[in-house]
Amino acid sequence: MSIAKRRCALLLAAGVMLPLPVLTGCSSDDEGAPPPASRDIATAPRARTTGTGTLRWALDATPKTFNAFQSAADTGTQRVAGAVLPALYTLDARGKPQRNPDFLESADVTSTDPKQVVVYKLNPKAVWSDGRPLSAEDFAAQWKALRGTENAYWTARNAGYDRIAKIEPGEKDHEVKVTFAKPYTDWRSLFTPLYPKSVMDNPAVFNAAANKGLAVGAGPFMVRDVTEGSVTLVRNPRWWGGRARLSRMVFQTVPADQRADALISGGVDLADVDRATARRIQATAPSRKERAAGAKTHTAGANAPDLGRDGQRAADALHTWAAENASDKKRAETVALSRFTLRKALEPAYTQLALNGTKGPLADERVRRAVARAIDRKALAKLVLKPLGLPDEPLGNHLLMAAQKGYKDHSGALGDSDTEAAQSLLADAGWHADGRQKALDGKTDDLGIRRAVPTDAGSGTASADATASATASGDTSGTASGDASTTASPSATASGASPAAGDAGRSGNLPDSAVVRKKGRPLVLRFVLPDDSGSASLRAVGERIARMLESIGVRTEITKVGGEGYFKNYIASGKYDLALYSWPATAYPATDGRPIYAKPQPAADGSLVVEQNYTRVGTDQIDQLFDEAVAELDGGASRSLVGRADARIWAAAGSVPLYQRPQLVAMRKGVVNAGAFGFATPRYQDIGFRK
């Protein structure tokens, strides 16, 4: 989905949600069923839904704009756009673009010489909510606004639109002819969503805030009302497709740390949730034995209210009852959560370890490769995904997720986890251990990580095993004071003793004598981790990585950062050596991958233009492969070039993909055609309540 690929970092600490692919429900018909955990949706035929009702869907924040191409666009923008605007191409569960027949009868490359020409045949029934048919005028207005030549438009991207030479009506009615100045393999990413010319013709309207609404649409829903805390959609009376099964869809603003309370109070029907809330929902599910016996579990007592189908009425009854039975508050909350089911899948996004190659020790590729090879990615993927019952294989590709066509594990270009190889790379780069550290002691922690302990450490050396139980569940804690706090890892304070002065923030129990040095200077890396609610699992991963680096004599100084400062003040500004953050996956890696991994270029003022390559690591060869891939119209050849680019990205060791993120969704029982969508998002008109 091109619209989402402004490619803002998905920072788990900031609670930023993935931009969703737009309107899809069909699977790829040439590759069989989607792989396990690619999605988890409660499906039902439209005829088996009530055909009415209001669904309340939680958002992190009210959208600042309804323009998906504006720089202020966010997840809420994408969801509203998916329900109210045309999507010429949608994504299936494998992330493969599929023609959307609601808007497009056909789209074909009719010529490649001398220019690439694509002819779109629009569905003749497709009209804007003001009654005007979709036309070439809308295509042309969007192209002119997004091609990057008009500074008045606050655009987030112009990729693809800048390769178009002209747009004109086709030879037949309802046809649009697009001629490209340069070949473009990802032409299917364009014009989704498609905005009316009334939005794209006028920079003031294009740049308008969300409180201005969206006067004209062309989807199953239209925007009815926008408030500070919600966006209400209603059925579009001019919609020509299958009638929406919901009367209303309300996107309700509920911060991530308030989701559990919102579920309990009946405030939302559908919400992404954190692990703690997911565990609470799972705990309300009846056991196999109880299901077989037809028993009801986790009841709050014989006098508990009957929770009917209506969520708000059920919540009101529950609150009244809980007030009269205050001692049973926890059981009352359990009753409320039992009205939900947990849907889980692998999200189309991945968490990576970023290595800042701008300056310092990590400017040396050998040191980056050593750090990367000290990381046991399999152990980290298992730590995060196995407790959730999701496939726990590490991700082997920067540009494609495991479900996508063309996915291959290219991590071999860097090499497997290997402590001895990592130590050899450090030695080659001039970093050597103190003479007192003859070898690793051979002991391992609960992840099988060999511990670096100097031969003369004696009995006073703290045990790395002291933190095993503290981090295994991902329930690490810590609160930042102000914007950031630098703290000792749990292993440094496990006994209750305070760390020595000057040691605050150091990872674990690595003594000075075990740290590798170059010209007397120890190898210490600044490791930035999030410190927001919901990011405990990510902090646990960071602590594990710090312990893994101890095995090769590398010490980390962990800085925990809360709020927007994590990205703005550290990642984007390059004030880190190591960091954990996530990127969304894309159906169009040739286009969307380049700004993430492009070689930074010096600007006229001496600064470095990094685009979205926050690791600052890139090569001319990687750039060339992306350029060739985006201009290659043969799909197989383009994917091959993307694969070669990925292998070189691995070899450069600027970022190390760890695992696909888990997607955890709480859904009120009775809601259908919704859940954990993975790459695929629903046809919004099919979401409803079961009869």
Secondary structure, 3 states (H helix, E strand, C coil): CHHHCCCCCECCCCCCCCCCCCCCCCCCCCCCCCCCCCCEEECCCHHHECCCCEEEEEECCCCCCCCCCECCCCHHHHHHHHHHCCCCEEECCCCCEEECCCCEEEEEEEECCCCCEEEEEECCCCECCCCCECCHHHHHHHHHHHCCCCCCCCECCCCCHHHEEEEEECCCCCEEEEEECCCCCCHHHCCCCCCCHHHHCCHHHHCCCHHHCCCCCCCCEEEEEECCCEEEEEECCCCCCCCCCCCEEEEEECCHHHHHHHHHHCCCCEEECCHHHHHHHHHCCCCHHHHHHCCCCCCCCCCCCCCCCCHHHHHHHHHHHHHHCHHHHHHHHHHHHCCEEEEEEEEEEEEEEEECCCCCHHHCHHHHHHHHHCCCHHHHHHHHHHHHCCCCCCCCCCCCCCCCCCCCCCHHHCCCCCHHHHHHHHHHCCCECCCCCCCCCCCECCCCCECCCCCCCCCCCCCHHHHHHHHHCCCCCCCCCCCEEECCCHHHHCCCCCCCCCCCCECCCCCHHHCCEECCEECEEEEEEECCCCCHHHHHHHHHHHHHHHCCCCEEEEEEECCCHHHHHHHCCCCCCEEEEEEECCCCHHHHCHHHHCCCEECCCCCEECCCCCCCCCCHHHHHHHHHHHHCCCHHHHHHHHHHHHHHHHHHCCEEEEEEEEEEEEEECCEECEEECCCCCCCHHHCEEEC
